[in-house]
Amino acid sequence: MVSVTDRQLIRVGHSPDPDDAFMFYALAKEKIDTGAYRFEHELVDIETLNRRAVAGELELTAISIHAYAYLADQYVLCSCGASMGDDYGPIVVAKQGRPVESLGDQPIAVPGTWTSAFLALRLRLGRDFPFVVVPFDQILEAVSRGRFDGEEIGAGLVIHEGQLTYHDSNLELVEDLGKWWKADTGLPLPLGANALRRDLGTQTMADVHRLLKTSIQYGLEHRRDALEYALQFGRGLDADSADRFVGMYVNDWTLDFGEAGRRAVRLLLERGHRAGVVPLVSPEFVE
Protein backbone atom coordinates (compact mmCIF):
# COMPACT_ATOMS: atom_id res chain seq x y z
CA MET A 1 0.00 0.00 0.00
CA VAL A 2 1.24 3.48 -0.88
CA SER A 3 1.74 5.68 2.19
CA VAL A 4 -0.19 8.92 2.41
CA THR A 5 2.93 11.02 2.07
CA ASP A 6 3.98 9.14 -1.08
CA ARG A 7 0.67 9.58 -2.84
CA GLN A 8 0.49 12.11 -5.66
CA LEU A 9 -1.31 15.24 -4.56
CA ILE A 10 -4.34 16.27 -6.60
CA ARG A 11 -5.65 19.68 -5.63
CA VAL A 12 -9.36 19.96 -6.37
CA GLY A 13 -11.37 23.15 -6.75
CA HIS A 14 -15.15 23.28 -6.85
CA SER A 15 -17.98 25.62 -5.96
CA PRO A 16 -19.39 25.74 -2.42
CA ASP A 17 -22.85 24.66 -3.55
CA PRO A 18 -24.89 21.50 -3.00
CA ASP A 19 -24.48 19.88 -6.40
CA ASP A 20 -20.67 20.12 -6.47
CA ALA A 21 -20.48 19.02 -2.83
CA PHE A 22 -22.68 16.03 -3.70
CA MET A 23 -20.37 15.07 -6.57
CA PHE A 24 -17.24 15.24 -4.43
CA TYR A 25 -18.74 13.74 -1.26
CA ALA A 26 -17.03 10.37 -1.61
CA LEU A 27 -13.63 11.95 -2.29
CA ALA A 28 -13.96 14.63 0.39
CA LYS A 29 -15.05 12.15 3.07
CA GLU A 30 -12.70 9.37 1.90
CA LYS A 31 -15.46 6.92 1.09
CA ILE A 32 -13.54 5.39 -1.79
CA ASP A 33 -10.02 4.03 -2.23
CA THR A 34 -7.98 6.62 -4.10
CA GLY A 35 -4.94 4.40 -4.52
CA ALA A 36 -1.79 6.31 -5.44
CA TYR A 37 -3.48 9.71 -5.11
CA ARG A 38 -4.50 12.00 -2.30
CA PHE A 39 -6.97 14.85 -2.76
CA GLU A 40 -7.07 18.28 -1.18
CA HIS A 41 -10.29 20.23 -1.70
CA GLU A 42 -10.72 23.97 -2.10
CA LEU A 43 -14.24 25.40 -2.16
CA VAL A 44 -14.25 28.61 -4.19
CA ASP A 45 -16.85 30.41 -6.31
CA ILE A 46 -16.84 29.42 -9.96
CA GLU A 47 -15.63 32.74 -11.37
CA THR A 48 -12.60 32.66 -9.07
CA LEU A 49 -11.88 29.09 -10.18
CA ASN A 50 -12.17 30.18 -13.82
CA ARG A 51 -9.57 32.90 -13.29
CA ARG A 52 -7.25 30.73 -11.21
CA ALA A 53 -7.23 28.14 -13.97
CA VAL A 54 -5.40 30.60 -16.21
CA ALA A 55 -2.37 30.02 -13.99
CA GLY A 56 -3.03 26.28 -13.82
CA GLU A 57 -3.12 26.34 -10.03
CA LEU A 58 -5.24 23.21 -9.56
CA GLU A 59 -4.83 19.75 -11.04
CA LEU A 60 -8.61 19.12 -11.09
CA THR A 61 -10.98 22.06 -11.14
CA ALA A 62 -14.54 22.99 -11.87
CA ILE A 63 -14.72 25.52 -14.69
CA SER A 64 -17.42 27.16 -16.75
CA ILE A 65 -17.82 25.97 -20.33
CA HIS A 66 -17.49 29.63 -21.31
CA ALA A 67 -14.14 29.85 -19.53
CA TYR A 68 -12.88 26.68 -21.22
CA ALA A 69 -12.51 28.67 -24.44
CA TYR A 70 -9.59 30.47 -22.74
CA LEU A 71 -8.21 27.41 -20.94
CA ALA A 72 -8.14 24.67 -23.58
CA ASP A 73 -4.37 24.88 -23.94
CA GLN A 74 -3.93 23.92 -20.27
CA TYR A 75 -6.95 21.78 -19.40
CA VAL A 76 -8.97 18.90 -20.86
CA LEU A 77 -12.66 18.51 -20.03
CA CYS A 78 -13.72 15.48 -18.00
CA SER A 79 -16.44 13.41 -19.60
CA CYS A 80 -18.09 13.19 -16.18
CA GLY A 81 -18.89 15.89 -13.64
CA ALA A 82 -20.90 18.13 -15.98
CA SER A 83 -23.56 20.58 -14.85
CA MET A 84 -26.19 20.68 -17.59
CA GLY A 85 -29.44 22.63 -17.60
CA ASP A 86 -31.91 20.40 -19.41
CA ASP A 87 -34.82 22.80 -20.10
CA TYR A 88 -33.83 24.89 -17.08
CA GLY A 89 -30.78 26.87 -16.12
CA PRO A 90 -29.54 30.27 -14.99
CA ILE A 91 -32.32 32.81 -14.72
CA VAL A 92 -32.71 36.55 -15.03
CA VAL A 93 -34.83 38.17 -12.31
CA ALA A 94 -36.06 41.68 -11.63
CA LYS A 95 -38.38 43.46 -9.22
CA GLN A 96 -41.09 43.38 -11.86
CA GLY A 97 -41.64 41.15 -14.85
CA ARG A 98 -40.60 42.59 -18.18
CA PRO A 99 -39.73 41.41 -21.71
CA VAL A 100 -36.23 39.99 -21.80
CA GLU A 101 -35.50 42.12 -24.88
CA SER A 102 -35.89 45.26 -22.75
CA LEU A 103 -32.99 44.35 -20.48
CA GLY A 104 -30.02 46.65 -20.51
CA ASP A 105 -31.59 49.99 -19.72
CA GLN A 106 -29.97 49.53 -16.30
CA PRO A 107 -26.93 47.41 -15.42
CA ILE A 108 -27.51 43.70 -14.81
CA ALA A 109 -25.86 42.06 -11.79
CA VAL A 110 -23.84 39.08 -13.08
CA PRO A 111 -21.82 36.43 -11.19
CA GLY A 112 -18.79 36.77 -13.47
CA THR A 113 -17.94 37.48 -17.08
CA TRP A 114 -16.48 34.01 -17.69
CA THR A 115 -19.51 32.14 -16.40
CA SER A 116 -21.59 30.21 -18.90
CA ALA A 117 -24.61 32.09 -17.61
CA PHE A 118 -23.02 35.34 -18.81
CA LEU A 119 -22.31 33.88 -22.25
CA ALA A 120 -25.85 32.48 -22.52
CA LEU A 121 -27.38 35.86 -21.65
CA ARG A 122 -25.13 37.59 -24.16
CA LEU A 123 -26.31 35.16 -26.84
CA ARG A 124 -29.94 35.49 -25.79
CA LEU A 125 -29.88 39.27 -26.06
CA GLY A 126 -27.75 39.26 -29.20
CA ARG A 127 -25.79 42.26 -28.01
CA ASP A 128 -23.54 43.60 -25.29
CA PHE A 129 -25.26 44.93 -22.18
CA PRO A 130 -24.24 46.99 -19.14
CA PHE A 131 -23.42 44.87 -16.12
CA VAL A 132 -21.95 44.89 -12.63
CA VAL A 133 -20.06 41.85 -11.34
CA VAL A 134 -21.57 40.80 -8.01
CA PRO A 135 -20.73 37.73 -5.88
CA PHE A 136 -23.26 35.07 -6.87
CA ASP A 137 -24.70 34.79 -3.36
CA GLN A 138 -25.37 38.55 -3.17
CA ILE A 139 -27.18 39.03 -6.48
CA LEU A 140 -30.73 38.56 -5.18
CA GLU A 141 -30.15 41.14 -2.46
CA ALA A 142 -28.57 43.54 -4.95
CA VAL A 143 -31.58 43.31 -7.26
CA SER A 144 -33.96 43.78 -4.34
CA ARG A 145 -32.07 46.88 -3.21
CA GLY A 146 -31.57 48.16 -6.74
CA ARG A 147 -27.93 48.88 -6.01
CA PHE A 148 -24.61 47.20 -5.30
CA ASP A 149 -21.51 48.98 -4.06
CA GLY A 150 -22.89 52.29 -5.27
CA GLU A 151 -23.85 50.96 -8.71
CA GLU A 152 -27.44 50.92 -9.93
CA ILE A 153 -28.89 47.45 -10.59
CA GLY A 154 -31.92 46.77 -12.77
CA ALA A 155 -31.92 42.96 -12.97
CA GLY A 156 -29.85 39.99 -11.89
CA LEU A 157 -28.38 36.91 -13.54
CA VAL A 158 -28.85 34.12 -10.99
CA ILE A 159 -27.00 30.81 -10.68
CA HIS A 160 -26.88 28.06 -8.06
CA GLU A 161 -29.67 27.73 -5.49
CA GLY A 162 -30.98 31.24 -6.18
CA GLN A 163 -32.77 29.64 -9.14
CA LEU A 164 -35.12 28.09 -6.56
CA THR A 165 -35.21 30.82 -3.90
CA TYR A 166 -35.64 34.08 -5.83
CA HIS A 167 -39.35 34.22 -4.88
CA ASP A 168 -38.27 34.64 -1.25
CA SER A 169 -36.75 37.99 -2.25
CA ASN A 170 -40.03 39.10 -3.91
CA LEU A 171 -38.43 39.05 -7.34
CA GLU A 172 -39.97 37.98 -10.62
CA LEU A 173 -38.65 35.78 -13.38
CA VAL A 174 -37.70 37.55 -16.58
CA GLU A 175 -36.09 34.65 -18.46
CA ASP A 176 -34.94 31.08 -17.88
CA LEU A 177 -31.91 30.75 -20.14
CA GLY A 178 -32.02 26.95 -20.04
CA LYS A 179 -35.56 26.94 -21.39
CA TRP A 180 -34.61 29.41 -24.09
CA TRP A 181 -31.60 27.33 -25.14
CA LYS A 182 -33.59 24.08 -25.19
CA ALA A 183 -36.35 25.62 -27.32
CA ASP A 184 -33.78 27.11 -29.69
CA THR A 185 -31.42 24.14 -30.05
CA GLY A 186 -33.18 21.06 -28.69
CA LEU A 187 -30.15 20.51 -26.46
CA PRO A 188 -29.34 20.97 -22.77
CA LEU A 189 -27.45 24.12 -21.82
CA PRO A 190 -23.88 23.16 -20.85
CA LEU A 191 -22.92 25.26 -17.86
CA GLY A 192 -20.01 23.75 -15.96
CA ALA A 193 -17.55 20.92 -16.16
CA ASN A 194 -14.59 19.51 -14.34
CA ALA A 195 -11.27 19.76 -16.08
CA LEU A 196 -7.88 18.11 -15.65
CA ARG A 197 -4.58 19.85 -16.21
CA ARG A 198 -2.87 18.52 -19.32
CA ASP A 199 0.59 18.26 -17.77
CA LEU A 200 -0.59 15.46 -15.48
CA GLY A 201 -0.11 13.10 -18.39
CA THR A 202 -2.42 10.58 -20.00
CA GLN A 203 -2.29 7.90 -17.29
CA THR A 204 -2.80 10.23 -14.33
CA MET A 205 -5.63 12.04 -16.09
CA ALA A 206 -7.32 8.69 -16.77
CA ASP A 207 -6.85 7.57 -13.14
CA VAL A 208 -8.20 10.80 -11.64
CA HIS A 209 -11.09 10.85 -14.09
CA ARG A 210 -12.02 7.33 -13.02
CA LEU A 211 -11.95 8.35 -9.35
CA LEU A 212 -14.11 11.39 -10.04
CA LYS A 213 -16.70 9.25 -11.80
CA THR A 214 -16.59 6.74 -8.95
CA SER A 215 -17.23 9.58 -6.49
CA ILE A 216 -20.27 10.73 -8.47
CA GLN A 217 -21.61 7.19 -8.69
CA TYR A 218 -21.08 6.70 -4.96
CA GLY A 219 -23.08 9.82 -4.19
CA LEU A 220 -25.94 8.70 -6.42
CA GLU A 221 -25.92 5.26 -4.80
CA HIS A 222 -25.73 6.71 -1.24
CA ARG A 223 -28.03 9.65 -1.90
CA ARG A 224 -29.20 10.26 1.66
CA ASP A 225 -25.68 10.50 3.10
CA ALA A 226 -24.40 12.58 0.19
CA LEU A 227 -27.36 14.95 0.48
CA GLU A 228 -26.80 15.37 4.20
CA TYR A 229 -23.23 16.40 3.45
CA ALA A 230 -24.29 18.66 0.56
CA LEU A 231 -26.99 20.39 2.60
CA GLN A 232 -24.39 22.31 4.61
CA PHE A 233 -23.58 24.21 1.42
CA GLY A 234 -27.23 25.03 0.63
CA ARG A 235 -27.33 28.58 2.04
CA GLY A 236 -30.81 28.28 3.49
CA LEU A 237 -32.19 25.47 1.32
CA ASP A 238 -34.33 22.98 3.20
CA ALA A 239 -33.77 19.26 2.66
CA ASP A 240 -36.44 18.94 -0.04
CA SER A 241 -35.16 21.95 -1.98
CA ALA A 242 -31.57 20.72 -1.72
CA ASP A 243 -32.67 17.33 -3.03
CA ARG A 244 -34.43 19.01 -5.93
CA PHE A 245 -31.46 21.25 -6.72
CA VAL A 246 -28.98 18.36 -6.62
CA GLY A 247 -31.28 16.37 -8.89
CA MET A 248 -31.23 19.22 -11.40
CA TYR A 249 -27.45 19.16 -11.75
CA VAL A 250 -26.27 15.70 -10.65
CA ASN A 251 -27.89 13.13 -12.92
CA ASP A 252 -27.21 11.06 -16.03
CA TRP A 253 -25.62 14.08 -17.73
CA THR A 254 -23.17 14.23 -14.81
CA LEU A 255 -22.04 10.63 -15.25
CA ASP A 256 -21.25 11.34 -18.91
CA PHE A 257 -21.84 14.26 -21.28
CA GLY A 258 -23.00 11.79 -23.92
CA GLU A 259 -23.07 12.69 -27.59
CA ALA A 260 -25.85 15.26 -27.11
CA GLY A 261 -23.93 16.91 -24.28
CA ARG A 262 -20.78 17.07 -26.35
CA ARG A 263 -22.72 18.62 -29.23
CA ALA A 264 -24.16 21.17 -26.82
CA VAL A 265 -20.68 22.15 -25.64
CA ARG A 266 -19.44 22.54 -29.19
CA LEU A 267 -22.50 24.57 -30.19
CA LEU A 268 -22.31 26.95 -27.22
CA LEU A 269 -18.64 27.64 -27.93
CA GLU A 270 -19.25 28.00 -31.67
CA ARG A 271 -22.07 30.47 -31.12
CA GLY A 272 -19.94 32.35 -28.63
CA HIS A 273 -17.20 32.60 -31.24
CA ARG A 274 -19.60 33.76 -33.97
CA ALA A 275 -20.85 36.45 -31.58
CA GLY A 276 -17.28 37.64 -31.09
CA VAL A 277 -17.25 36.72 -27.40
CA VAL A 278 -14.76 33.82 -27.24
CA PRO A 279 -11.92 32.42 -29.37
CA LEU A 280 -12.70 29.40 -31.49
CA VAL A 281 -11.76 26.13 -29.77
CA SER A 282 -12.48 22.46 -30.37
CA PRO A 283 -13.35 20.88 -26.99
CA GLU A 284 -11.41 17.79 -25.90
CA PHE A 285 -12.63 15.28 -23.34
CA VAL A 286 -10.91 12.77 -21.08
CA GLU A 287 -12.75 9.52 -21.78
C-alpha positions in Angstrom: 0.0 0.0 0.0 1.2 3.5 -0.9 1.7 5.7 2.2 -0.2 8.9 2.4 2.9 11.0 2.1 4.0 9.1 -1.1 0.7 9.6 -2.8 0.5 12.1 -5.7 -1.3 15.2 -4.6 -4.3 16.3 -6.6 -5.6 19.7 -5.6 -9.4 20.0 -6.4 -11.4 23.1 -6.7 -15.2 23.3 -6.8 -18.0 25.6 -6.0 -19.4 25.7 -2.4 -22.8 24.7 -3.5 -24.9 21.5 -3.0 -24.5 19.9 -6.4 -20.7 20.1 -6.5 -20.5 19.0 -2.8 -22.7 16.0 -3.7 -20.4 15.1 -6.6 -17.2 15.2 -4.4 -18.7 13.7 -1.3 -17.0 10.4 -1.6 -13.6 12.0 -2.3 -14.0 14.6 0.4 -15.0 12.1 3.1 -12.7 9.4 1.9 -15.5 6.9 1.1 -13.5 5.4 -1.8 -10.0 4.0 -2.2 -8.0 6.6 -4.1 -4.9 4.4 -4.5 -1.8 6.3 -5.4 -3.5 9.7 -5.1 -4.5 12.0 -2.3 -7.0 14.8 -2.8 -7.1 18.3 -1.2 -10.3 20.2 -1.7 -10.7 24.0 -2.1 -14.2 25.4 -2.2 -14.3 28.6 -4.2 -16.9 30.4 -6.3 -16.8 29.4 -10.0 -15.6 32.7 -11.4 -12.6 32.7 -9.1 -11.9 29.1 -10.2 -12.2 30.2 -13.8 -9.6 32.9 -13.3 -7.3 30.7 -11.2 -7.2 28.1 -14.0 -5.4 30.6 -16.2 -2.4 30.0 -14.0 -3.0 26.3 -13.8 -3.1 26.3 -10.0 -5.2 23.2 -9.6 -4.8 19.8 -11.0 -8.6 19.1 -11.1 -11.0 22.1 -11.1 -14.5 23.0 -11.9 -14.7 25.5 -14.7 -17.4 27.2 -16.7 -17.8 26.0 -20.3 -17.5 29.6 -21.3 -14.1 29.9 -19.5 -12.9 26.7 -21.2 -12.5 28.7 -24.4 -9.6 30.5 -22.7 -8.2 27.4 -20.9 -8.1 24.7 -23.6 -4.4 24.9 -23.9 -3.9 23.9 -20.3 -7.0 21.8 -19.4 -9.0 18.9 -20.9 -12.7 18.5 -20.0 -13.7 15.5 -18.0 -16.4 13.4 -19.6 -18.1 13.2 -16.2 -18.9 15.9 -13.6 -20.9 18.1 -16.0 -23.6 20.6 -14.9 -26.2 20.7 -17.6 -29.4 22.6 -17.6 -31.9 20.4 -19.4 -34.8 22.8 -20.1 -33.8 24.9 -17.1 -30.8 26.9 -16.1 -29.5 30.3 -15.0 -32.3 32.8 -14.7 -32.7 36.6 -15.0 -34.8 38.2 -12.3 -36.1 41.7 -11.6 -38.4 43.5 -9.2 -41.1 43.4 -11.9 -41.6 41.2 -14.9 -40.6 42.6 -18.2 -39.7 41.4 -21.7 -36.2 40.0 -21.8 -35.5 42.1 -24.9 -35.9 45.3 -22.7 -33.0 44.4 -20.5 -30.0 46.7 -20.5 -31.6 50.0 -19.7 -30.0 49.5 -16.3 -26.9 47.4 -15.4 -27.5 43.7 -14.8 -25.9 42.1 -11.8 -23.8 39.1 -13.1 -21.8 36.4 -11.2 -18.8 36.8 -13.5 -17.9 37.5 -17.1 -16.5 34.0 -17.7 -19.5 32.1 -16.4 -21.6 30.2 -18.9 -24.6 32.1 -17.6 -23.0 35.3 -18.8 -22.3 33.9 -22.2 -25.9 32.5 -22.5 -27.4 35.9 -21.6 -25.1 37.6 -24.2 -26.3 35.2 -26.8 -29.9 35.5 -25.8 -29.9 39.3 -26.1 -27.7 39.3 -29.2 -25.8 42.3 -28.0 -23.5 43.6 -25.3 -25.3 44.9 -22.2 -24.2 47.0 -19.1 -23.4 44.9 -16.1 -21.9 44.9 -12.6 -20.1 41.8 -11.3 -21.6 40.8 -8.0 -20.7 37.7 -5.9 -23.3 35.1 -6.9 -24.7 34.8 -3.4 -25.4 38.6 -3.2 -27.2 39.0 -6.5 -30.7 38.6 -5.2 -30.1 41.1 -2.5 -28.6 43.5 -5.0 -31.6 43.3 -7.3 -34.0 43.8 -4.3 -32.1 46.9 -3.2 -31.6 48.2 -6.7 -27.9 48.9 -6.0 -24.6 47.2 -5.3 -21.5 49.0 -4.1 -22.9 52.3 -5.3 -23.9 51.0 -8.7 -27.4 50.9 -9.9 -28.9 47.5 -10.6 -31.9 46.8 -12.8 -31.9 43.0 -13.0 -29.8 40.0 -11.9 -28.4 36.9 -13.5 -28.9 34.1 -11.0 -27.0 30.8 -10.7 -26.9 28.1 -8.1 -29.7 27.7 -5.5 -31.0 31.2 -6.2 -32.8 29.6 -9.1 -35.1 28.1 -6.6 -35.2 30.8 -3.9 -35.6 34.1 -5.8 -39.3 34.2 -4.9 -38.3 34.6 -1.2 -36.8 38.0 -2.3 -40.0 39.1 -3.9 -38.4 39.0 -7.3 -40.0 38.0 -10.6 -38.6 35.8 -13.4 -37.7 37.6 -16.6 -36.1 34.6 -18.5 -34.9 31.1 -17.9 -31.9 30.7 -20.1 -32.0 27.0 -20.0 -35.6 26.9 -21.4 -34.6 29.4 -24.1 -31.6 27.3 -25.1 -33.6 24.1 -25.2 -36.3 25.6 -27.3 -33.8 27.1 -29.7 -31.4 24.1 -30.1 -33.2 21.1 -28.7 -30.1 20.5 -26.5 -29.3 21.0 -22.8 -27.5 24.1 -21.8 -23.9 23.2 -20.8 -22.9 25.3 -17.9 -20.0 23.7 -16.0 -17.5 20.9 -16.2 -14.6 19.5 -14.3 -11.3 19.8 -16.1 -7.9 18.1 -15.6 -4.6 19.9 -16.2 -2.9 18.5 -19.3 0.6 18.3 -17.8 -0.6 15.5 -15.5 -0.1 13.1 -18.4 -2.4 10.6 -20.0 -2.3 7.9 -17.3 -2.8 10.2 -14.3 -5.6 12.0 -16.1 -7.3 8.7 -16.8 -6.9 7.6 -13.1 -8.2 10.8 -11.6 -11.1 10.9 -14.1 -12.0 7.3 -13.0 -11.9 8.3 -9.4 -14.1 11.4 -10.0 -16.7 9.2 -11.8 -16.6 6.7 -9.0 -17.2 9.6 -6.5 -20.3 10.7 -8.5 -21.6 7.2 -8.7 -21.1 6.7 -5.0 -23.1 9.8 -4.2 -25.9 8.7 -6.4 -25.9 5.3 -4.8 -25.7 6.7 -1.2 -28.0 9.6 -1.9 -29.2 10.3 1.7 -25.7 10.5 3.1 -24.4 12.6 0.2 -27.4 14.9 0.5 -26.8 15.4 4.2 -23.2 16.4 3.4 -24.3 18.7 0.6 -27.0 20.4 2.6 -24.4 22.3 4.6 -23.6 24.2 1.4 -27.2 25.0 0.6 -27.3 28.6 2.0 -30.8 28.3 3.5 -32.2 25.5 1.3 -34.3 23.0 3.2 -33.8 19.3 2.7 -36.4 18.9 0.0 -35.2 21.9 -2.0 -31.6 20.7 -1.7 -32.7 17.3 -3.0 -34.4 19.0 -5.9 -31.5 21.2 -6.7 -29.0 18.4 -6.6 -31.3 16.4 -8.9 -31.2 19.2 -11.4 -27.4 19.2 -11.8 -26.3 15.7 -10.6 -27.9 13.1 -12.9 -27.2 11.1 -16.0 -25.6 14.1 -17.7 -23.2 14.2 -14.8 -22.0 10.6 -15.3 -21.2 11.3 -18.9 -21.8 14.3 -21.3 -23.0 11.8 -23.9 -23.1 12.7 -27.6 -25.8 15.3 -27.1 -23.9 16.9 -24.3 -20.8 17.1 -26.4 -22.7 18.6 -29.2 -24.2 21.2 -26.8 -20.7 22.2 -25.6 -19.4 22.5 -29.2 -22.5 24.6 -30.2 -22.3 26.9 -27.2 -18.6 27.6 -27.9 -19.2 28.0 -31.7 -22.1 30.5 -31.1 -19.9 32.4 -28.6 -17.2 32.6 -31.2 -19.6 33.8 -34.0 -20.9 36.4 -31.6 -17.3 37.6 -31.1 -17.2 36.7 -27.4 -14.8 33.8 -27.2 -11.9 32.4 -29.4 -12.7 29.4 -31.5 -11.8 26.1 -29.8 -12.5 22.5 -30.4 -13.3 20.9 -27.0 -11.4 17.8 -25.9 -12.6 15.3 -23.3 -10.9 12.8 -21.1 -12.7 9.5 -21.8 
